Amino acid sequence: MNTITTAQTPSPQAEAAAERFAQRVTARLSGGTQDLPYDIAERLRASREQALAKRKRAAAPVRMAAPAVVHAGGGSAALGRGGSEGGGWWNALVSAVPLLALVVGLVMINTAQDESSAHDVAEVDAALLTDDLPPAAYADPGFVQFLQTSSARAASN
């Protein structure tokens, strides 16, 4: 048996109690502003007006399908919308497109980085193998001294 439970609106008694509480808080806050300097009292008044304006906009009724818990079969529940939405496979396909684009992008980035690092290593290998010095010379501790003396001779000529 399939059942749909929709979200309930607050009862009129609960709304009335909330309104009475808000009026008591407002009266208490307004009573305490008489001892405050004028500029602070004006800022508080302006803030209250802004809050009331936002509350009135938020309290305007909005017609939307409320989220509902859908019980389908024996003991399983799924979160869905109260209205009927067709094209379940189409929604799944459209939802999978960004994931597919992400995977393709990551594969392309990985391939580009692999090619770039292989190209850099090949470039260094080619430079070492075509150089006048043998590769063992680069590991020699006296090689730095050789480079410094050869650069000093080249600068003096």
C-alpha positions in Angstrom: 0.0 0.0 0.0 1.5 3.3 -1.1 0.8 6.4 1.2 1.9 10.0 0.8 2.3 12.1 3.9 2.5 15.9 3.3 3.9 18.6 5.5 1.4 20.1 7.9 0.9 23.8 8.5 0.9 25.2 12.1 -2.4 25.3 13.8 -4.2 28.6 14.4 -3.7 28.3 18.1 0.1 27.9 17.7 0.2 30.9 15.3 -1.8 33.0 17.9 0.6 32.0 20.7 3.6 32.9 18.6 2.1 36.3 17.7 1.4 37.0 21.5 5.0 36.1 22.3 6.3 38.3 19.6 4.1 41.2 20.8 5.4 40.8 24.4 9.0 40.7 23.2 8.4 43.8 21.1 6.8 45.7 24.0 9.7 44.8 26.3 12.3 45.9 23.8 10.4 49.1 23.0 10.2 49.9 26.7 13.9 49.6 27.2 14.8 52.0 24.4 13.6 55.1 26.4 16.9 55.1 28.4 19.1 54.8 25.3 20.6 57.7 23.3 18.7 59.0 20.3 21.0 57.6 17.6 21.0 54.1 19.0 17.2 54.2 19.5 16.8 55.2 15.8 19.1 52.4 14.6 17.0 49.9 16.6 13.8 51.3 15.2 15.1 51.0 11.6 16.3 47.5 12.3 12.9 46.5 13.6 11.2 47.9 10.6 13.5 46.0 8.3 12.9 42.8 10.2 9.1 43.3 10.0 9.4 43.9 6.2 11.3 40.7 5.7 8.9 38.8 7.9 5.9 40.0 5.9 7.6 39.0 2.6 8.5 35.6 4.1 5.0 35.1 5.4 3.5 35.5 1.9 2.0 32.2 0.7 4.1 30.4 -1.8 2.5 27.6 -3.8 5.0 24.7 -4.1 4.9 21.0 -3.9 5.8 20.1 -0.3 8.4 17.5 0.3 6.8 14.2 1.3 7.9 10.8 2.6 6.7 8.2 0.2 6.2 4.7 1.6 6.5 2.2 -1.2 6.1 -1.4 -0.3 7.3 -3.2 2.7 9.3 -0.9 5.0 11.2 1.3 2.6 10.8 5.1 2.3 12.1 7.6 -0.1 12.1 11.4 0.0 10.2 12.9 -3.0 7.8 15.7 -4.1 4.1 15.5 -3.5 3.3 16.1 -7.2 3.8 13.5 -9.9 7.0 14.0 -11.9 7.3 12.0 -15.0 10.5 10.9 -16.8 12.4 9.2 -13.9 15.0 7.8 -16.3 15.3 11.2 -18.0 16.0 12.9 -14.7 18.6 10.2 -13.9 20.3 10.7 -17.2 20.4 14.5 -16.9 21.8 14.1 -13.4 24.6 11.8 -14.6 25.8 14.3 -17.3 27.8 16.5 -14.9 29.4 13.5 -13.3 30.3 12.1 -16.7 31.8 15.5 -17.7 33.8 15.5 -14.4 35.2 12.0 -15.1 36.1 12.9 -18.7 37.8 16.1 -17.5 39.9 14.3 -14.9 41.0 11.6 -17.4 42.1 14.3 -19.8 44.0 16.2 -17.2 45.8 13.0 -16.1 46.7 12.2 -19.7 48.0 15.7 -20.3 50.1 15.7 -17.1 51.6 12.3 -18.0 52.6 13.5 -21.4 54.0 16.7 -20.0 56.2 14.9 -17.4 57.3 12.3 -20.0 58.3 15.1 -22.4 60.3 16.9 -19.6 62.2 13.7 -18.7 63.0 13.0 -22.3 64.2 16.6 -22.8 66.6 16.3 -19.8 67.8 12.9 -20.9 68.5 14.2 -24.4 70.4 17.2 -23.0 72.5 14.9 -20.8 73.3 12.4 -23.6 74.2 15.0 -26.2 76.3 17.2 -23.9 80.1 17.3 -24.2 80.5 15.9 -20.6 79.7 12.3 -19.8 76.8 11.8 -17.3 79.2 10.6 -14.6 80.8 14.0 -14.5 77.6 15.5 -13.0 77.9 13.2 -10.0 81.6 14.2 -9.4 82.1 16.4 -6.3 84.7 18.5 -8.1 82.4 19.3 -11.0 81.1 22.5 -9.3 84.6 23.7 -8.9 85.3 22.9 -12.6 82.2 24.9 -13.6 83.3 27.9 -11.5 86.8 28.0 -12.9 85.6 27.6 -16.5 83.0 30.4 -16.1 85.7 32.6 -14.6 88.0 31.9 -17.6 85.2 32.6 -20.0 84.4 35.9 -18.2 88.1 37.1 -18.4 88.4 36.4 -22.1 
